[in-house]
Amino acid sequence: MSVTFPNKTILLTGASGFVGRHLATYLLQQGTALRCPLRQITEANNQTDELAGATIFPIGNLDDRTDWHQALQGVDVVIHCAGRVHVMHETAADPLSLFRQVNVDATLHLAEQAGLAGVKQFIFLSSIKVNGEETALGQPFSENQPAAPQDAYAQSKYEAELGLFAIAKRTGMHVTIIRPPLIYGAGVGANFRSLMRVLKKGLPLPLASVHNLRSFVYVGNLVDFIARCIDHPNASNQLFLISDGFDMSTPGLLQRGARAFGKKARLLPCPPWLLTTIASLLCRRAAADRVCQCLQVNIQKARTLLNWSAPFTVEQGLQATALAMIADDHLNDAKKNT
């Protein structure tokens, strides 16, 4: 990563989240004047390595009434990573309404205030789910395809994108939209972490017969791409799909993930139709679809328009993920023994 921003003042939302922590660390290492609004200010998040050196603003709840006036004064770039994330087992009676409150209303409220404050650029972290849930093998998603959100989360992200481009047209503030697929790296949670933990333990998985291809993005590569977008003239009012640039089958991912732990993946054959049938009976059909279906991303626009290529390989990304998990386990063991 060679881009630096010593003369930029950047407001980063979601700095306490997975992507935000990595991005904050990078920006501070470059000497950036970084502002991080947080909903709750505690001694812990004031003293974390990721945010040491940043200016912390108490912002309260993220909604269409949040007062951003003080935090936005003198800001050149807003990077908006905060939001209501995808919920695997949604229980809300009206999930779209909840997603809209944070991902649409709060986002557009921030963008409106940013435009009024003279912010030059607004970078929004969206999701590949705006494009859809799966692709045919060898037919990746691209930026020029129509959006096809299939759940409340994706719909809210798409509505936010449309609103941001409208604000850009009205105010002259430059907007950049980034749609990543599944993001992995040190500190990753949810299903990816669970899968890596199975590999760490050397447990068998019935996935040897899955023949798909999926795109992923290592958080270090995503941070690098966001940095490339900052102040780049070709990023103005553009939408980008991004990934590591190397698609893997589910067995391929598992084999590489196991090697990151110094192990060999124990993969057993099982027809994908049987996997999805069993998963449906266990109310886990969506999880089975993600490991069996294709979801590929074409990143040619990022390569040509911004001359970008991923600085980290998949192996390096998985190694960083595995090392962080091992370190976390050692720390947890030490705490139990004290």
N, C-alpha and C positions, 0 to 999 in steps of 0.2 A: 504494500500500500504506500504510494508515494505522494498522494494528494494531501496538501496541508491547508489549513484555514486560520492562520494566526490573526488575521484582521477581520474575521467574521464573528458575529454574535449569533449563536444558534439556540433556538428554543426547542428542546426535545421532550415530547410527551411520552409517557410510558417508560420512563428511564428505569423504573424498578422492575420491569418485566424482562422476559428472556432476551428478546432482540434489543430492547432499550439498554440493558446493562452492557452488552457487548459494544453497542454503538457509542454509548457514553464514554466507555474506556478508551476507545479509539480516538474520539474527538478530543478528549482531554489530553491524550498523548501528543496530539498535533498542536497543542497550545491554543485550542479554540476557547473563546469565551462562551461557556456553556451554561444555559439556564434550564433547570429541570423542575417543572411543576409537579408536585406530588399531592395526592389526596390526603395522605396522613404523613405528618412529619414526626419521625421518631428518632431517638438517639441512634438506633441501628442504621436506618437508611441515610442519616446524616454523616455517618462515619465509614460507610462501606468504601472499599477501594475503588469501585466503579464510579462513585459520585464524588470522591474526594477532589476538591478543586472546583466543583460546579456550584453555581448559585441556586439554592433550593427555594422554591416558592410554594407556600401552602395554597392549594387551589380548591380544596373541598371536592364535592361530587362533580363529575363530568356531565354537564347537561346544557340546555340552551339558555341557562341563566348565569353561567359561570362568568365571573369578572376577570378578564385577561388583561385589563388595561395596564397594570403595573408590570406584569411579566413581559409584555410585548414591546415596551419602550426601548427603542434602539436596536431591536432585533432585525437581522438581515434575512434569516432563513428559519422557517418552522418545519420540523420533521415530526410528523404526527403518527406515532406508533401505538398510542393508547386506544383502547376500545373494548367493547364487550366481545370476548372471544367465542369461537365456535364451541358449543356445548354438546358433548357426546350424547348424554341422556337428558334431553330437555324435558322439564316438568312444568314449565310455565304455561298457563292457559292461553296466553297470547304472546308467544315468543317474538313475533315480528315487531310488536309494539315496544318491547324491551330493547331489542336490538336497534330499532330506529332512534330511541331516546338518546343512546350513547353514540352509535356509529354514524348516524345521519345528523340528527339535530345538534348534538354537541360538536361534531366535526365542522358543520357548516357555520355554526355560531363562532367557533374559533377562527375559521377562515375569514368570515366577515370582519371580525375585529382585527385580524392580522392585516387585511387589506387597508382598513382605515388607519392603522398604525404605520403604514408605509413599508411593511414587510415585502421583500422583493420576490421571495420564492416560498412555495408551500409544497412539501414532499409528503405524500400520503401512502402509508403502507396498507395496501388492499389485500386481496387473496385470489389465487387462481380459481377458487370455487366460483368466482363471478363468471368464468368461462363455462363451467359445468363440472360434473363429477367424474367423467371418464372420457377417454379418447379411444378410437380404433387404433390397433397396432400400426405404428408407422405414420399416423396422421395426427401430429401434435397440434395443440392449441397455438394460435397466433393472435396478435393484437388486432388484426383486421376482421376477425370472426365476430359475429353478433354475440352479445352476452346471453348466457343461459343459466342464471342462478336457480338452484333447485331447493334451497332451504332459506329460512329466515335470515340467517347470518349472511349468506352470500347476497341475498336481495338487499340487505341494509348496506353492505359495502358498495354494491352497484349504484344504489341511490345516492350515496355519498360522493362517488366519483362524478356522477352527472351534475350534482350540485356544485362541486368544486370547479368543474370546467365552466359552468355558468358564471360563477363568481370571478374566475380568471378573466373571462370575456368582458365582464362589467367593470372590473377594477383595474385590470392591467397587471395584477400580480401573477407571476409565473407559477403554474401548477405542474407537478410531476406525479404520476400515479405508478406504483409498482405492485405487480401481482405475483408474489412468490408461491411456489408449491410448498410441500411440507419442509419446514426448516429444522435442521438438527445441529447439534454442537454441544459444548459444555453447558450444562444446566438445562438441557432439554427435558421436558416432562411428558406426560400423557402416554399414548400408546408406543411412541418410539422408544422412550426410556424403558418401558415394560419389556419391549422386544429385546433391547440391548441387555437387559438384566437376565433374560432367559438364556441368551448367548453366553453371558459371563458365567452362568452356572453350568453350562454345557448340556442343557436339557434338550431333548429331541423335539423337533417341530415337523408336522405333517405337510410340508410345503414344497417338497422336491418336484412335484408335478405341475407347479404353477409356471406358465410360460407367458409372462407379461413384460411390459417395460414401463417404468415410472421415472419421473423427474423429481429430484430433490435439490435443496440448496443448503449448503453449509453456512452457518451464521456468519462466519468470517468472510465468505464470498458475498453474502447479502450486504454486510456492512461496507465492504469495498465498493459494491455497486452504488449504494446510497451515497457514499463519498464522491464517486465519479459524477453523480447527478448534480451535486451541489455546485451551482454557478456555471455549469456547462451549458453553453448556448443551445446545443442541440437537444437538451433535456426539457426545454421550455414547452409547457402545454402538451406533453407527450405521455403516452401510456406504454409501459414496458412489462413484458413477461420475463422472468429471470429464473435461472437454475444453475447448477454446477456445470451444465453443458455435457454431462455424461449420464445417460439414462441406464437404469439397472432393472433387471428382473428381481422379483422378491427373493428367489434363491441366491441371486448374485449379491444383493444387499446383505443377506444373512451371512454368506460366506466371507465377505469383506469385514462385516461387523465382528464376526467371531475371530478373525485373524487379528483385529485390533486388540483383542484380549489375549492373544497368543494361543488361541484355541482353534479347533476345527468344528465347523457347523455340523450338527447331527440332523440331517434332513431326511425325512421319510416320505415315500410316495403316497399320494392320496388324490383322487380325482377332484378337481376344483368344484365340480357340481355337488359332490358329497360334502365338501367343506362348507359351502354356502348353505346347503340343506340343514346340516347340523347347527350351523351358526344361527339360522333362522329360528330353529326350535329353541335355541338358548337366548333369543332376542339380541343376537350379536351380528345380524346380517350386514350392517353397515361396515363393521370392522372387517368382516370376511371379504367384502367387496373391495376394500382398500388394498388388501394383500393379493387379491386375485386379478383385479382389473388393471387396465392400462390408464395412465394419465401422463402424457408427454407434453413438453413445453418447447416451443421453437424460440430460441433467444437470438436469432439472427439480427433482429432490429437493434438490440443492445450492442451486439458486436460491431455492426456497421455504422450506426449513427453515433455511438459514443466510443467506438474503438475499444470496447471492453472485453476482457476475457477473465475467467475465474483464476485468481492467484493461488488458490489451494485446490489440491486434488481431493477426490472422494476419500482416498485412503488417509490423507492427512486430516480431513474433517472427522472421519470415524475414529481415528487415533486420538484426537483431542477429546472427542466425546467419551471414549472408553477411559482415558486417563483421568478425566474429571470424575467419572463415576467411581473409579477405584479410590481416588483421593477422598471422595465423600464417604465411601464405605469405611475407610480407615479412620476418618474423623469421627464417624458415628460409633465405631467400635471403641475408640479411645474415650468417648464421652460415657459409654456404658460401663467402662471399667474404672471410672473415677468416682 
